[in-house]
Amino acid sequence: MASALAAASQVAVEIVMEQEQYLREESLPVKVRVTNHSGQTIRLGTDNEWLSFAVESVDNGVVSKVVNVPVTGEFLLESAHVATRKVDLMPGFDLTHAGRYTVTATVRIKEWNDETTSKPKPFEIVRGTKLWEQEFGVPTAAGPPEMRKYVLQQANYRKQLRLYARLTDASENKIIRVFPIGPLVSFSRPEAQVDQTSFLHVLFQTGARSFLFLMLSPDGDVVVRQTYDYTTTRPVLRANEQGRIYVAGGARRPTATDIPAPLATDLPASTVTFDSTSPTNRTGEARPPKDAKDRKK
C-alpha cells in the first residue's frame, strides 16, 4: 500500500475527454496525461501492458473488455515533463448499452514494479433517433459490389440536437464510422441524397437562417462542407440532368470551416450569389475535387 502511494505521488495520471456524451458506436477518443514528478527519467511503453483501462457502468458494474486497446511504443519521460497518449476506447469495450459510465487509466512502471491509477472520468453513451437511411454499393475488384448503408441519426447533447452520420455494412452489424456532422434545429428535417458515385449529400438547418451542406465519401470522409444562408429563397438539394446533386436557392457564406477551404478571392458572404444550373462548386453544386485545378474552377 505504501509503495503504491509513493508511486502515485511521483507519477500523476489524468484522463482528458473532449466531451461527456457519445453516441453508441461513435469513436470515443481518450487522452491520458502522465506527469513525472520522480526526479528521474522513467521508461514507458516497453510492452502493451504499461497502460491499461477499466470501464464501469454506473448501473451495472464492470464493463467487459472486447479487445486490448493498443498502446505500444516505447519512450522516455524525463522528470518534470508530461507525456500524452491518445486512444479510442470504443472498439475495446462493450459499450452497446446507453447509460452512464466511468473510465480509469492505470500506468504500470515496470522498473519500479509499481502502478498508478487515475481518478475515474465519467461519460455517457446515448441512443440516437434514426432519421434516414439508404443502402448503396461500392465497386470491388471482382464480383458483385460491396453493399453498405448510410444512416442519419439525431441525439441530444447538453440539451442541443446533433446530427450524426453512421456508415455500416448493409446489415448494420459492422460499423465503419459514426461521427457528429453538426448541430440541428428541432423543427427541421435533413435532406439526403446518394449520387451515382455513391457519395452522400446532406443539407440540414443549423440555425434560424443558416444551413450546412456536406458531402461524404463511401468510406465516411467529409470531402465537402459549406454553409448557406436563407435569403429570399430557402436552400434545397436538387439534381441536374446529368444526375449531379447541388444546392439550389439561398446564398453560400464562405467560412473558415469550409472543405475545401475557400479561395482568397471569394466574395463576401453578403454578395455571394449562385446559379443552380452551373456545374461548378463556386455556384452551389458540390462534387469531389479531382485536383488543385478543379478547386480553382
C-alpha positions, 0 to 999 in steps of 0.5 A: 500500500505504501509503495503504491502511494509513493508511486502515485505521488511521483507519477500523476495520471489524468484522463482528458475527454473532449466531451461527456456524451457519445453516441453508441458506436461513435469513436470515443477518443481518450487522452491520458496525461502522465506527469513525472514528478520522480526526479528521474527519467522513467521508461514507458511503453516497453510492452502493451501492458504499461497502460491499461483501462477499466470501464464501469457502468454506473448501473451495472458494474464492470464493463467487459473488455472486447479487445486490448486497446493498443498502446505500444511504443516505447519512450522516455519521460524525463522528470518534470515533463508530461507525456500524452497518449491518445486512444479510442476506447470504443472498439475495446469495450462493450459499450452497446448499452446507453447509460452512464459510465466511468473510465480509469487509466492505470500506468504500470512502471515496470522498473519500479514494479509499481502502478498508478491509477487515475481518478475515474472520468465519467461519460455517457453513451446515448441512443440516437433517433434514426432519421434516414437511411439508404443502402448503396454499393461500392465497386470491388475488384471482382464480383458483385459490389460491396453493399453498405448503408448510410444512416442519419441519426439525431441525439441530444447533447447538453440539451442541443440536437446533433446530427450524426452520420453512421456508415455500416455494412448493409446489415448494420452489424459492422460499423465503419464510422459514426461521427457528429456532422453538426448541430440541428434545429428541432423543427427541421428535417435533413435532406439526403441524397446518394449520387451515382458515385455513391457519395452522400449529400446532406443539407440540414438547418443549423440555425434560424437562417443558416444551413450546412451542406456536406458531402461524404465519401463511401468510406465516411470522409467529409470531402465537402462542407459549406454553409448557406444562408436563407435569403429570399429563397430557402436552400434545397438539394436538387439534381441536374440532368446529368444526375449531379446533386447541388444546392439550389436557392439561398446564398453560400457564406464562405467560412473558415470551416469550409472543405475545401477551404475557400479561395482568397478571392471569394466574395463576401458572404453578403454578395455571394450569389449562385446559379443552380444550373452551373456545374461548378462548386463556386455556384452551389453544386458540390462534387469531389475535387479531382485536383488543385485545378478543379478547386480553382474552377 
